[in-house]
Amino acid sequence: MAVGWFITLEGGEGAGKTSIIRQIEIYLQNKGMKVLVTREPGGIDIAEQIRSIVLNTANVSMDSRTEALLYAAARRQHLVEKVIPALNQGVAVLSDRYVDSSLVYQGFVRGLGIDEVYTINRFATEDMMPDVTFWLDVDPQTGIDRIHADKQRELNRLDLEGQSFHYNVREGYRIIHARFPDRIVRIDADLPLAAVVTQVQQELDIRLQAGKDYPHVK
């Protein structure tokens, strides 16, 4: 059984996951934890190859079911090759996206059905879900503005979607947050970076103080 702490960050485009995850890594390290930061799709060679296909701006004709299956395949390989071995060594794994992204983007927004996409991913992950998920809830227009302002950000196929797509993504996250309220914590990501990080840190502290059995906590 995995003994580490599996933490995921979710949210729409421009929510600030990459910036925040770096701050949380430092915070947990200062708590005495060993930390591994990774991302989906990607994190290991095979999954990165799949990422290059699924997010390629040239692949606008990709079928929604193909998209969902590719994400699940990348997730499976990433899990067994990187995430589970790290957790089994007592490492805290911070992942930029996981199953919830598929439930929102393919299940809700693409219209495949949340339950249908969840079934695919339950098979891919063998029902392995995070200990806690932070949903960085950002106003879609704010997220879009951040994307356009960040000249160093990786442009992907999702950035080519219209405004309604991003509003649907937010609604999808609201739905799964209501479905998994014990695991998913909503964070107000419209606030400045420092305030967002503070919210996440406070939630992590609550879980540590509640007696989370973590072997590297000082």
PyMOL CGO cylinders between C-alpha atoms (Angstrom):
from pymol import cmd
from pymol.cgo import CYLINDER

trace = [
    CYLINDER, 0.00, 0.00, 0.00, 1.24, 3.49, -0.88, 0.3, 1, 1, 1, 1, 1, 1,
    CYLINDER, 1.24, 3.49, -0.88, 2.51, 5.38, 2.17, 0.3, 1, 1, 1, 1, 1, 1,
    CYLINDER, 2.51, 5.38, 2.17, 3.17, 8.81, 0.66, 0.3, 1, 1, 1, 1, 1, 1,
    CYLINDER, 3.17, 8.81, 0.66, 0.76, 11.69, 0.18, 0.3, 1, 1, 1, 1, 1, 1,
    CYLINDER, 0.76, 11.69, 0.18, -0.86, 12.05, -3.26, 0.3, 1, 1, 1, 1, 1, 1,
    CYLINDER, -0.86, 12.05, -3.26, -1.87, 15.66, -3.91, 0.3, 1, 1, 1, 1, 1, 1,
    CYLINDER, -1.87, 15.66, -3.91, -3.31, 16.95, -7.18, 0.3, 1, 1, 1, 1, 1, 1,
    CYLINDER, -3.31, 16.95, -7.18, -4.03, 20.42, -8.49, 0.3, 1, 1, 1, 1, 1, 1,
    CYLINDER, -4.03, 20.42, -8.49, -6.88, 21.05, -10.91, 0.3, 1, 1, 1, 1, 1, 1,
    CYLINDER, -6.88, 21.05, -10.91, -8.43, 24.01, -12.68, 0.3, 1, 1, 1, 1, 1, 1,
    CYLINDER, -8.43, 24.01, -12.68, -9.13, 25.66, -15.99, 0.3, 1, 1, 1, 1, 1, 1,
    CYLINDER, -9.13, 25.66, -15.99, -6.55, 27.19, -18.29, 0.3, 1, 1, 1, 1, 1, 1,
    CYLINDER, -6.55, 27.19, -18.29, -4.75, 30.10, -16.62, 0.3, 1, 1, 1, 1, 1, 1,
    CYLINDER, -4.75, 30.10, -16.62, -5.63, 29.04, -13.08, 0.3, 1, 1, 1, 1, 1, 1,
    CYLINDER, -5.63, 29.04, -13.08, -1.97, 29.23, -12.04, 0.3, 1, 1, 1, 1, 1, 1,
    CYLINDER, -1.97, 29.23, -12.04, -1.34, 25.56, -11.24, 0.3, 1, 1, 1, 1, 1, 1,
    CYLINDER, -1.34, 25.56, -11.24, 2.29, 25.60, -12.36, 0.3, 1, 1, 1, 1, 1, 1,
    CYLINDER, 2.29, 25.60, -12.36, 3.23, 28.63, -10.25, 0.3, 1, 1, 1, 1, 1, 1,
    CYLINDER, 3.23, 28.63, -10.25, 1.37, 27.43, -7.18, 0.3, 1, 1, 1, 1, 1, 1,
    CYLINDER, 1.37, 27.43, -7.18, 2.69, 23.88, -7.29, 0.3, 1, 1, 1, 1, 1, 1,
    CYLINDER, 2.69, 23.88, -7.29, 6.26, 25.21, -7.06, 0.3, 1, 1, 1, 1, 1, 1,
    CYLINDER, 6.26, 25.21, -7.06, 5.39, 27.12, -3.89, 0.3, 1, 1, 1, 1, 1, 1,
    CYLINDER, 5.39, 27.12, -3.89, 3.67, 24.10, -2.35, 0.3, 1, 1, 1, 1, 1, 1,
    CYLINDER, 3.67, 24.10, -2.35, 6.72, 21.95, -3.12, 0.3, 1, 1, 1, 1, 1, 1,
    CYLINDER, 6.72, 21.95, -3.12, 8.91, 24.31, -1.09, 0.3, 1, 1, 1, 1, 1, 1,
    CYLINDER, 8.91, 24.31, -1.09, 6.34, 24.49, 1.69, 0.3, 1, 1, 1, 1, 1, 1,
    CYLINDER, 6.34, 24.49, 1.69, 6.16, 20.70, 2.09, 0.3, 1, 1, 1, 1, 1, 1,
    CYLINDER, 6.16, 20.70, 2.09, 9.94, 20.35, 1.91, 0.3, 1, 1, 1, 1, 1, 1,
    CYLINDER, 9.94, 20.35, 1.91, 10.17, 22.81, 4.78, 0.3, 1, 1, 1, 1, 1, 1,
    CYLINDER, 10.17, 22.81, 4.78, 7.85, 20.46, 6.69, 0.3, 1, 1, 1, 1, 1, 1,
    CYLINDER, 7.85, 20.46, 6.69, 10.48, 17.76, 6.30, 0.3, 1, 1, 1, 1, 1, 1,
    CYLINDER, 10.48, 17.76, 6.30, 8.85, 15.89, 3.42, 0.3, 1, 1, 1, 1, 1, 1,
    CYLINDER, 8.85, 15.89, 3.42, 10.38, 14.40, 0.33, 0.3, 1, 1, 1, 1, 1, 1,
    CYLINDER, 10.38, 14.40, 0.33, 8.44, 15.83, -2.61, 0.3, 1, 1, 1, 1, 1, 1,
    CYLINDER, 8.44, 15.83, -2.61, 8.03, 14.87, -6.26, 0.3, 1, 1, 1, 1, 1, 1,
    CYLINDER, 8.03, 14.87, -6.26, 6.42, 17.31, -8.69, 0.3, 1, 1, 1, 1, 1, 1,
    CYLINDER, 6.42, 17.31, -8.69, 4.96, 15.93, -11.91, 0.3, 1, 1, 1, 1, 1, 1,
    CYLINDER, 4.96, 15.93, -11.91, 2.26, 16.65, -14.46, 0.3, 1, 1, 1, 1, 1, 1,
    CYLINDER, 2.26, 16.65, -14.46, -0.42, 15.12, -16.65, 0.3, 1, 1, 1, 1, 1, 1,
    CYLINDER, -0.42, 15.12, -16.65, -0.42, 14.25, -19.38, 0.3, 1, 1, 1, 1, 1, 1,
    CYLINDER, -0.42, 14.25, -19.38, 3.31, 13.62, -19.17, 0.3, 1, 1, 1, 1, 1, 1,
    CYLINDER, 3.31, 13.62, -19.17, 5.77, 13.13, -16.38, 0.3, 1, 1, 1, 1, 1, 1,
    CYLINDER, 5.77, 13.13, -16.38, 7.53, 10.18, -18.02, 0.3, 1, 1, 1, 1, 1, 1,
    CYLINDER, 7.53, 10.18, -18.02, 8.72, 9.52, -21.56, 0.3, 1, 1, 1, 1, 1, 1,
    CYLINDER, 8.72, 9.52, -21.56, 5.77, 7.50, -22.89, 0.3, 1, 1, 1, 1, 1, 1,
    CYLINDER, 5.77, 7.50, -22.89, 3.22, 9.87, -21.39, 0.3, 1, 1, 1, 1, 1, 1,
    CYLINDER, 3.22, 9.87, -21.39, 5.09, 12.89, -22.75, 0.3, 1, 1, 1, 1, 1, 1,
    CYLINDER, 5.09, 12.89, -22.75, 4.91, 11.35, -26.22, 0.3, 1, 1, 1, 1, 1, 1,
    CYLINDER, 4.91, 11.35, -26.22, 1.16, 10.98, -25.81, 0.3, 1, 1, 1, 1, 1, 1,
    CYLINDER, 1.16, 10.98, -25.81, 0.99, 14.58, -24.56, 0.3, 1, 1, 1, 1, 1, 1,
    CYLINDER, 0.99, 14.58, -24.56, 2.64, 15.78, -27.76, 0.3, 1, 1, 1, 1, 1, 1,
    CYLINDER, 2.64, 15.78, -27.76, -0.16, 14.14, -29.72, 0.3, 1, 1, 1, 1, 1, 1,
    CYLINDER, -0.16, 14.14, -29.72, -3.18, 15.04, -27.62, 0.3, 1, 1, 1, 1, 1, 1,
    CYLINDER, -3.18, 15.04, -27.62, -2.24, 18.71, -27.13, 0.3, 1, 1, 1, 1, 1, 1,
    CYLINDER, -2.24, 18.71, -27.13, -0.79, 19.32, -30.60, 0.3, 1, 1, 1, 1, 1, 1,
    CYLINDER, -0.79, 19.32, -30.60, -2.46, 22.38, -32.11, 0.3, 1, 1, 1, 1, 1, 1,
    CYLINDER, -2.46, 22.38, -32.11, -2.56, 20.58, -35.48, 0.3, 1, 1, 1, 1, 1, 1,
    CYLINDER, -2.56, 20.58, -35.48, -4.82, 17.83, -34.12, 0.3, 1, 1, 1, 1, 1, 1,
    CYLINDER, -4.82, 17.83, -34.12, -8.05, 19.83, -33.99, 0.3, 1, 1, 1, 1, 1, 1,
    CYLINDER, -8.05, 19.83, -33.99, -9.95, 16.98, -35.68, 0.3, 1, 1, 1, 1, 1, 1,
    CYLINDER, -9.95, 16.98, -35.68, -9.26, 14.53, -32.82, 0.3, 1, 1, 1, 1, 1, 1,
    CYLINDER, -9.26, 14.53, -32.82, -12.35, 12.55, -31.83, 0.3, 1, 1, 1, 1, 1, 1,
    CYLINDER, -12.35, 12.55, -31.83, -13.50, 13.06, -28.24, 0.3, 1, 1, 1, 1, 1, 1,
    CYLINDER, -13.50, 13.06, -28.24, -13.34, 9.36, -27.38, 0.3, 1, 1, 1, 1, 1, 1,
    CYLINDER, -13.34, 9.36, -27.38, -9.84, 9.14, -28.83, 0.3, 1, 1, 1, 1, 1, 1,
    CYLINDER, -9.84, 9.14, -28.83, -8.87, 12.09, -26.66, 0.3, 1, 1, 1, 1, 1, 1,
    CYLINDER, -8.87, 12.09, -26.66, -10.31, 10.48, -23.53, 0.3, 1, 1, 1, 1, 1, 1,
    CYLINDER, -10.31, 10.48, -23.53, -8.57, 7.16, -24.19, 0.3, 1, 1, 1, 1, 1, 1,
    CYLINDER, -8.57, 7.16, -24.19, -5.22, 8.82, -24.88, 0.3, 1, 1, 1, 1, 1, 1,
    CYLINDER, -5.22, 8.82, -24.88, -5.39, 10.73, -21.60, 0.3, 1, 1, 1, 1, 1, 1,
    CYLINDER, -5.39, 10.73, -21.60, -6.27, 7.53, -19.72, 0.3, 1, 1, 1, 1, 1, 1,
    CYLINDER, -6.27, 7.53, -19.72, -3.40, 5.65, -21.37, 0.3, 1, 1, 1, 1, 1, 1,
    CYLINDER, -3.40, 5.65, -21.37, -0.89, 8.37, -20.48, 0.3, 1, 1, 1, 1, 1, 1,
    CYLINDER, -0.89, 8.37, -20.48, -2.28, 8.44, -16.94, 0.3, 1, 1, 1, 1, 1, 1,
    CYLINDER, -2.28, 8.44, -16.94, -1.86, 4.69, -16.50, 0.3, 1, 1, 1, 1, 1, 1,
    CYLINDER, -1.86, 4.69, -16.50, 1.77, 4.67, -17.58, 0.3, 1, 1, 1, 1, 1, 1,
    CYLINDER, 1.77, 4.67, -17.58, 2.57, 7.73, -15.49, 0.3, 1, 1, 1, 1, 1, 1,
    CYLINDER, 2.57, 7.73, -15.49, 0.95, 6.16, -12.44, 0.3, 1, 1, 1, 1, 1, 1,
    CYLINDER, 0.95, 6.16, -12.44, 2.72, 2.80, -12.56, 0.3, 1, 1, 1, 1, 1, 1,
    CYLINDER, 2.72, 2.80, -12.56, 6.09, 4.13, -13.68, 0.3, 1, 1, 1, 1, 1, 1,
    CYLINDER, 6.09, 4.13, -13.68, 6.42, 7.26, -11.54, 0.3, 1, 1, 1, 1, 1, 1,
    CYLINDER, 6.42, 7.26, -11.54, 3.65, 8.04, -9.07, 0.3, 1, 1, 1, 1, 1, 1,
    CYLINDER, 3.65, 8.04, -9.07, 3.14, 4.72, -7.29, 0.3, 1, 1, 1, 1, 1, 1,
    CYLINDER, 3.14, 4.72, -7.29, 6.88, 3.98, -6.86, 0.3, 1, 1, 1, 1, 1, 1,
    CYLINDER, 6.88, 3.98, -6.86, 7.36, 7.42, -5.31, 0.3, 1, 1, 1, 1, 1, 1,
    CYLINDER, 7.36, 7.42, -5.31, 4.39, 7.02, -2.96, 0.3, 1, 1, 1, 1, 1, 1,
    CYLINDER, 4.39, 7.02, -2.96, 5.64, 3.62, -1.89, 0.3, 1, 1, 1, 1, 1, 1,
    CYLINDER, 5.64, 3.62, -1.89, 8.89, 5.29, -0.83, 0.3, 1, 1, 1, 1, 1, 1,
    CYLINDER, 8.89, 5.29, -0.83, 7.01, 7.76, 1.36, 0.3, 1, 1, 1, 1, 1, 1,
    CYLINDER, 7.01, 7.76, 1.36, 7.29, 10.68, -1.05, 0.3, 1, 1, 1, 1, 1, 1,
    CYLINDER, 7.29, 10.68, -1.05, 4.64, 13.39, -1.33, 0.3, 1, 1, 1, 1, 1, 1,
    CYLINDER, 4.64, 13.39, -1.33, 3.61, 13.52, -4.99, 0.3, 1, 1, 1, 1, 1, 1,
    CYLINDER, 3.61, 13.52, -4.99, 2.30, 16.82, -6.35, 0.3, 1, 1, 1, 1, 1, 1,
    CYLINDER, 2.30, 16.82, -6.35, 0.63, 16.34, -9.72, 0.3, 1, 1, 1, 1, 1, 1,
    CYLINDER, 0.63, 16.34, -9.72, -0.55, 19.06, -12.07, 0.3, 1, 1, 1, 1, 1, 1,
    CYLINDER, -0.55, 19.06, -12.07, -3.85, 17.39, -13.12, 0.3, 1, 1, 1, 1, 1, 1,
    CYLINDER, -3.85, 17.39, -13.12, -5.17, 13.84, -12.74, 0.3, 1, 1, 1, 1, 1, 1,
    CYLINDER, -5.17, 13.84, -12.74, -8.48, 12.01, -13.26, 0.3, 1, 1, 1, 1, 1, 1,
    CYLINDER, -8.48, 12.01, -13.26, -10.67, 15.03, -12.49, 0.3, 1, 1, 1, 1, 1, 1,
    CYLINDER, -10.67, 15.03, -12.49, -9.39, 16.78, -15.61, 0.3, 1, 1, 1, 1, 1, 1,
    CYLINDER, -9.39, 16.78, -15.61, -10.73, 13.97, -17.76, 0.3, 1, 1, 1, 1, 1, 1,
    CYLINDER, -10.73, 13.97, -17.76, -14.07, 13.99, -15.95, 0.3, 1, 1, 1, 1, 1, 1,
    CYLINDER, -14.07, 13.99, -15.95, -14.39, 17.71, -16.67, 0.3, 1, 1, 1, 1, 1, 1,
    CYLINDER, -14.39, 17.71, -16.67, -12.87, 18.12, -20.13, 0.3, 1, 1, 1, 1, 1, 1,
    CYLINDER, -12.87, 18.12, -20.13, -13.94, 14.90, -21.81, 0.3, 1, 1, 1, 1, 1, 1,
    CYLINDER, -13.94, 14.90, -21.81, -16.80, 13.80, -19.57, 0.3, 1, 1, 1, 1, 1, 1,
    CYLINDER, -16.80, 13.80, -19.57, -18.64, 17.10, -19.16, 0.3, 1, 1, 1, 1, 1, 1,
    CYLINDER, -18.64, 17.10, -19.16, -17.35, 19.58, -21.74, 0.3, 1, 1, 1, 1, 1, 1,
    CYLINDER, -17.35, 19.58, -21.74, -16.95, 17.13, -24.63, 0.3, 1, 1, 1, 1, 1, 1,
    CYLINDER, -16.95, 17.13, -24.63, -20.23, 15.50, -23.67, 0.3, 1, 1, 1, 1, 1, 1,
    CYLINDER, -20.23, 15.50, -23.67, -19.00, 11.91, -23.25, 0.3, 1, 1, 1, 1, 1, 1,
    CYLINDER, -19.00, 11.91, -23.25, -20.57, 11.67, -19.79, 0.3, 1, 1, 1, 1, 1, 1,
    CYLINDER, -20.57, 11.67, -19.79, -18.82, 12.02, -16.44, 0.3, 1, 1, 1, 1, 1, 1,
    CYLINDER, -18.82, 12.02, -16.44, -19.74, 8.48, -15.39, 0.3, 1, 1, 1, 1, 1, 1,
    CYLINDER, -19.74, 8.48, -15.39, -18.55, 7.01, -18.69, 0.3, 1, 1, 1, 1, 1, 1,
    CYLINDER, -18.55, 7.01, -18.69, -15.17, 8.74, -18.50, 0.3, 1, 1, 1, 1, 1, 1,
    CYLINDER, -15.17, 8.74, -18.50, -14.88, 7.85, -14.82, 0.3, 1, 1, 1, 1, 1, 1,
    CYLINDER, -14.88, 7.85, -14.82, -15.32, 4.18, -15.74, 0.3, 1, 1, 1, 1, 1, 1,
    CYLINDER, -15.32, 4.18, -15.74, -12.47, 4.39, -18.26, 0.3, 1, 1, 1, 1, 1, 1,
    CYLINDER, -12.47, 4.39, -18.26, -10.21, 5.98, -15.67, 0.3, 1, 1, 1, 1, 1, 1,
    CYLINDER, -10.21, 5.98, -15.67, -11.16, 3.62, -12.87, 0.3, 1, 1, 1, 1, 1, 1,
    CYLINDER, -11.16, 3.62, -12.87, -9.86, 0.83, -15.12, 0.3, 1, 1, 1, 1, 1, 1,
    CYLINDER, -9.86, 0.83, -15.12, -6.71, 2.80, -15.99, 0.3, 1, 1, 1, 1, 1, 1,
    CYLINDER, -6.71, 2.80, -15.99, -5.89, 3.72, -12.39, 0.3, 1, 1, 1, 1, 1, 1,
    CYLINDER, -5.89, 3.72, -12.39, -7.30, 0.67, -10.60, 0.3, 1, 1, 1, 1, 1, 1,
    CYLINDER, -7.30, 0.67, -10.60, -9.42, 3.09, -8.56, 0.3, 1, 1, 1, 1, 1, 1,
    CYLINDER, -9.42, 3.09, -8.56, -6.43, 5.00, -7.22, 0.3, 1, 1, 1, 1, 1, 1,
    CYLINDER, -6.43, 5.00, -7.22, -7.46, 8.55, -6.35, 0.3, 1, 1, 1, 1, 1, 1,
    CYLINDER, -7.46, 8.55, -6.35, -5.57, 11.41, -4.66, 0.3, 1, 1, 1, 1, 1, 1,
    CYLINDER, -5.57, 11.41, -4.66, -5.57, 11.99, -0.91, 0.3, 1, 1, 1, 1, 1, 1,
    CYLINDER, -5.57, 11.99, -0.91, -6.58, 15.57, -1.60, 0.3, 1, 1, 1, 1, 1, 1,
    CYLINDER, -6.58, 15.57, -1.60, -7.30, 17.63, -4.72, 0.3, 1, 1, 1, 1, 1, 1,
    CYLINDER, -7.30, 17.63, -4.72, -7.10, 21.42, -4.86, 0.3, 1, 1, 1, 1, 1, 1,
    CYLINDER, -7.10, 21.42, -4.86, -9.43, 22.96, -7.44, 0.3, 1, 1, 1, 1, 1, 1,
    CYLINDER, -9.43, 22.96, -7.44, -8.04, 26.36, -8.39, 0.3, 1, 1, 1, 1, 1, 1,
    CYLINDER, -8.04, 26.36, -8.39, -11.29, 28.09, -9.28, 0.3, 1, 1, 1, 1, 1, 1,
    CYLINDER, -11.29, 28.09, -9.28, -10.60, 31.05, -11.54, 0.3, 1, 1, 1, 1, 1, 1,
    CYLINDER, -10.60, 31.05, -11.54, -12.97, 33.26, -13.49, 0.3, 1, 1, 1, 1, 1, 1,
    CYLINDER, -12.97, 33.26, -13.49, -12.63, 32.01, -17.11, 0.3, 1, 1, 1, 1, 1, 1,
    CYLINDER, -12.63, 32.01, -17.11, -11.98, 35.49, -18.51, 0.3, 1, 1, 1, 1, 1, 1,
    CYLINDER, -11.98, 35.49, -18.51, -9.26, 36.04, -15.92, 0.3, 1, 1, 1, 1, 1, 1,
    CYLINDER, -9.26, 36.04, -15.92, -7.69, 32.73, -16.93, 0.3, 1, 1, 1, 1, 1, 1,
    CYLINDER, -7.69, 32.73, -16.93, -7.82, 33.65, -20.61, 0.3, 1, 1, 1, 1, 1, 1,
    CYLINDER, -7.82, 33.65, -20.61, -6.23, 37.03, -19.90, 0.3, 1, 1, 1, 1, 1, 1,
    CYLINDER, -6.23, 37.03, -19.90, -3.42, 35.32, -17.97, 0.3, 1, 1, 1, 1, 1, 1,
    CYLINDER, -3.42, 35.32, -17.97, -2.81, 32.94, -20.88, 0.3, 1, 1, 1, 1, 1, 1,
    CYLINDER, -2.81, 32.94, -20.88, -2.48, 35.80, -23.34, 0.3, 1, 1, 1, 1, 1, 1,
    CYLINDER, -2.48, 35.80, -23.34, -0.20, 37.74, -20.99, 0.3, 1, 1, 1, 1, 1, 1,
    CYLINDER, -0.20, 37.74, -20.99, 2.21, 34.83, -20.42, 0.3, 1, 1, 1, 1, 1, 1,
    CYLINDER, 2.21, 34.83, -20.42, 4.46, 34.78, -23.47, 0.3, 1, 1, 1, 1, 1, 1,
    CYLINDER, 4.46, 34.78, -23.47, 6.50, 31.84, -22.13, 0.3, 1, 1, 1, 1, 1, 1,
    CYLINDER, 6.50, 31.84, -22.13, 3.50, 29.56, -21.59, 0.3, 1, 1, 1, 1, 1, 1,
    CYLINDER, 3.50, 29.56, -21.59, 3.24, 26.40, -23.70, 0.3, 1, 1, 1, 1, 1, 1,
    CYLINDER, 3.24, 26.40, -23.70, 0.47, 26.96, -26.29, 0.3, 1, 1, 1, 1, 1, 1,
    CYLINDER, 0.47, 26.96, -26.29, -1.73, 23.87, -26.52, 0.3, 1, 1, 1, 1, 1, 1,
    CYLINDER, -1.73, 23.87, -26.52, -4.84, 22.76, -28.39, 0.3, 1, 1, 1, 1, 1, 1,
    CYLINDER, -4.84, 22.76, -28.39, -7.14, 23.75, -25.53, 0.3, 1, 1, 1, 1, 1, 1,
    CYLINDER, -7.14, 23.75, -25.53, -6.00, 27.36, -25.82, 0.3, 1, 1, 1, 1, 1, 1,
    CYLINDER, -6.00, 27.36, -25.82, -7.61, 27.48, -29.28, 0.3, 1, 1, 1, 1, 1, 1,
    CYLINDER, -7.61, 27.48, -29.28, -11.06, 26.82, -27.87, 0.3, 1, 1, 1, 1, 1, 1,
    CYLINDER, -11.06, 26.82, -27.87, -13.66, 29.59, -27.68, 0.3, 1, 1, 1, 1, 1, 1,
    CYLINDER, -13.66, 29.59, -27.68, -14.72, 31.44, -24.56, 0.3, 1, 1, 1, 1, 1, 1,
    CYLINDER, -14.72, 31.44, -24.56, -17.76, 29.21, -23.97, 0.3, 1, 1, 1, 1, 1, 1,
    CYLINDER, -17.76, 29.21, -23.97, -15.45, 26.20, -23.68, 0.3, 1, 1, 1, 1, 1, 1,
    CYLINDER, -15.45, 26.20, -23.68, -13.67, 27.71, -20.69, 0.3, 1, 1, 1, 1, 1, 1,
    CYLINDER, -13.67, 27.71, -20.69, -16.94, 28.63, -18.98, 0.3, 1, 1, 1, 1, 1, 1,
    CYLINDER, -16.94, 28.63, -18.98, -18.10, 25.03, -19.45, 0.3, 1, 1, 1, 1, 1, 1,
    CYLINDER, -18.10, 25.03, -19.45, -14.85, 23.82, -17.89, 0.3, 1, 1, 1, 1, 1, 1,
    CYLINDER, -14.85, 23.82, -17.89, -15.60, 25.86, -14.78, 0.3, 1, 1, 1, 1, 1, 1,
    CYLINDER, -15.60, 25.86, -14.78, -19.12, 24.43, -14.60, 0.3, 1, 1, 1, 1, 1, 1,
    CYLINDER, -19.12, 24.43, -14.60, -17.67, 20.92, -14.94, 0.3, 1, 1, 1, 1, 1, 1,
    CYLINDER, -17.67, 20.92, -14.94, -15.40, 21.50, -11.97, 0.3, 1, 1, 1, 1, 1, 1,
    CYLINDER, -15.40, 21.50, -11.97, -18.34, 22.76, -9.94, 0.3, 1, 1, 1, 1, 1, 1,
    CYLINDER, -18.34, 22.76, -9.94, -20.16, 19.51, -10.68, 0.3, 1, 1, 1, 1, 1, 1,
    CYLINDER, -20.16, 19.51, -10.68, -17.32, 17.19, -9.66, 0.3, 1, 1, 1, 1, 1, 1,
    CYLINDER, -17.32, 17.19, -9.66, -16.55, 19.33, -6.61, 0.3, 1, 1, 1, 1, 1, 1,
    CYLINDER, -16.55, 19.33, -6.61, -20.12, 18.69, -5.47, 0.3, 1, 1, 1, 1, 1, 1,
    CYLINDER, -20.12, 18.69, -5.47, -19.69, 15.00, -6.25, 0.3, 1, 1, 1, 1, 1, 1,
    CYLINDER, -19.69, 15.00, -6.25, -16.44, 14.56, -4.31, 0.3, 1, 1, 1, 1, 1, 1,
    CYLINDER, -16.44, 14.56, -4.31, -16.60, 17.22, -1.56, 0.3, 1, 1, 1, 1, 1, 1,
    CYLINDER, -16.60, 17.22, -1.56, -14.46, 15.29, 0.92, 0.3, 1, 1, 1, 1, 1, 1,
    CYLINDER, -14.46, 15.29, 0.92, -11.54, 15.05, -1.51, 0.3, 1, 1, 1, 1, 1, 1,
    CYLINDER, -11.54, 15.05, -1.51, -11.80, 18.20, -3.62, 0.3, 1, 1, 1, 1, 1, 1,
    CYLINDER, -11.80, 18.20, -3.62, -11.09, 21.55, -1.96, 0.3, 1, 1, 1, 1, 1, 1,
    CYLINDER, -11.09, 21.55, -1.96, -12.12, 24.71, -3.78, 0.3, 1, 1, 1, 1, 1, 1,
    CYLINDER, -12.12, 24.71, -3.78, -9.49, 27.47, -3.78, 0.3, 1, 1, 1, 1, 1, 1,
    CYLINDER, -9.49, 27.47, -3.78, -10.26, 31.02, -4.90, 0.3, 1, 1, 1, 1, 1, 1,
    CYLINDER, -10.26, 31.02, -4.90, -7.68, 31.44, -7.67, 0.3, 1, 1, 1, 1, 1, 1,
    CYLINDER, -7.68, 31.44, -7.67, -8.86, 34.92, -8.70, 0.3, 1, 1, 1, 1, 1, 1,
    CYLINDER, -8.86, 34.92, -8.70, -6.77, 36.27, -5.83, 0.3, 1, 1, 1, 1, 1, 1,
    CYLINDER, -6.77, 36.27, -5.83, -3.07, 37.20, -6.12, 0.3, 1, 1, 1, 1, 1, 1,
    CYLINDER, -3.07, 37.20, -6.12, -0.62, 34.28, -6.15, 0.3, 1, 1, 1, 1, 1, 1,
    CYLINDER, -0.62, 34.28, -6.15, 0.51, 34.73, -2.53, 0.3, 1, 1, 1, 1, 1, 1,
    CYLINDER, 0.51, 34.73, -2.53, -3.08, 34.62, -1.26, 0.3, 1, 1, 1, 1, 1, 1,
    CYLINDER, -3.08, 34.62, -1.26, -3.85, 31.51, -3.31, 0.3, 1, 1, 1, 1, 1, 1,
    CYLINDER, -3.85, 31.51, -3.31, -0.78, 29.75, -1.95, 0.3, 1, 1, 1, 1, 1, 1,
    CYLINDER, -0.78, 29.75, -1.95, -1.78, 30.67, 1.59, 0.3, 1, 1, 1, 1, 1, 1,
    CYLINDER, -1.78, 30.67, 1.59, -5.21, 29.08, 1.09, 0.3, 1, 1, 1, 1, 1, 1,
    CYLINDER, -5.21, 29.08, 1.09, -3.61, 25.82, -0.05, 0.3, 1, 1, 1, 1, 1, 1,
    CYLINDER, -3.61, 25.82, -0.05, -1.09, 25.85, 2.79, 0.3, 1, 1, 1, 1, 1, 1,
    CYLINDER, -1.09, 25.85, 2.79, -3.85, 26.34, 5.35, 0.3, 1, 1, 1, 1, 1, 1,
    CYLINDER, -3.85, 26.34, 5.35, -5.77, 23.37, 3.97, 0.3, 1, 1, 1, 1, 1, 1,
    CYLINDER, -5.77, 23.37, 3.97, -2.65, 21.21, 4.04, 0.3, 1, 1, 1, 1, 1, 1,
    CYLINDER, -2.65, 21.21, 4.04, -1.99, 22.22, 7.65, 0.3, 1, 1, 1, 1, 1, 1,
    CYLINDER, -1.99, 22.22, 7.65, -5.53, 21.19, 8.60, 0.3, 1, 1, 1, 1, 1, 1,
    CYLINDER, -5.53, 21.19, 8.60, -4.86, 17.72, 7.23, 0.3, 1, 1, 1, 1, 1, 1,
    CYLINDER, -4.86, 17.72, 7.23, -1.50, 17.45, 8.93, 0.3, 1, 1, 1, 1, 1, 1,
    CYLINDER, -1.50, 17.45, 8.93, -2.96, 18.55, 12.26, 0.3, 1, 1, 1, 1, 1, 1,
    CYLINDER, -2.96, 18.55, 12.26, -5.78, 16.03, 11.83, 0.3, 1, 1, 1, 1, 1, 1,
    CYLINDER, -5.78, 16.03, 11.83, -3.16, 13.30, 12.16, 0.3, 1, 1, 1, 1, 1, 1,
    CYLINDER, -3.16, 13.30, 12.16, -2.28, 12.42, 8.58, 0.3, 1, 1, 1, 1, 1, 1,
    CYLINDER, -2.28, 12.42, 8.58, 0.08, 9.47, 8.90, 0.3, 1, 1, 1, 1, 1, 1,
    CYLINDER, 0.08, 9.47, 8.90, 3.00, 10.84, 6.91, 0.3, 1, 1, 1, 1, 1, 1,
    CYLINDER, 3.00, 10.84, 6.91, 6.46, 9.44, 7.65, 0.3, 1, 1, 1, 1, 1, 1,
    CYLINDER, 6.46, 9.44, 7.65, 8.47, 12.57, 6.81, 0.3, 1, 1, 1, 1, 1, 1,
    CYLINDER, 8.47, 12.57, 6.81, 6.63, 15.19, 8.85, 0.3, 1, 1, 1, 1, 1, 1,
    CYLINDER, 6.63, 15.19, 8.85, 8.90, 16.77, 11.48, 0.3, 1, 1, 1, 1, 1, 1,
]
cmd.load_cgo(trace, "trace")
